[in-house]
Amino acid sequence: MTENRKTGRYRIFNTEIRKILRDATKIYNKYRSPEANAKILRIEDEIFIVRFDGSFCETCGINDWIDDFRYQLMNMGINTEIKEIIEVDESSRIAVFRIKSFENN
């Protein structure tokens, strides 16, 4: 990641980040569907928004399903933090992530 000196914010290599996010989503959905499915809604600079739908295993804690996506990204070189989780209804959540760092492998 390179830092933009004027704003102090990171400029992200969008093509690479988008590809990793798509790949991470495919892997996440492959192993967690039908209990949870992720869909990327928007990517802007270091912020991206993902919708999670499913029955979820509530004994695990619904937010744990969202954390699993964060761990998948970490395994692929993107370190993130969850800024916000919005409860749409009992079977849907929207998570706002911020990219903290990116290691280009």
Secondary structure as UniProt FT lines:
FT   STRAND          2..3
FT   TURN            5..7
FT   STRAND          10..11
FT   HELIX           14..32
FT   TURN            33..35
FT   STRAND          37..44
FT   TURN            45..46
FT   STRAND          47..53
FT   TURN            58..60
FT   HELIX           62..75
FT   TURN            76..77
FT   STRAND          78..89
FT   TURN            90..91
FT   STRAND          92..102
//
